[in-house]
Amino acid sequence: MLPRLGEKFDVPFEVITKPRHEYQSLAYADLGLPKAPAIMIGSEVIVEGRDIEEQELAKILSRRLAGK
């Protein structure tokens, strides 16, 4: 989903994956990052701890890019 949306909206994206136990560690919690799975745009957390439909994320990206 992210590669398609990145191409469609011409925005860079980064996917970070770690083993589940790393996301559940105290060290990860200390970073202040959202629970996985998560999507952030800049420093704003769009969704965390659940999946999001591609259409919903596309709407959010459209609104964010229109506001630039």
Summary of the structure (lengths in Angstrom):
residues: 68
radius of gyration: 13.2
end to end distance: 22.9
largest distance: 38.0
contacts: 132
relative contact order: 0.17
helix: 44%
strand: 13%
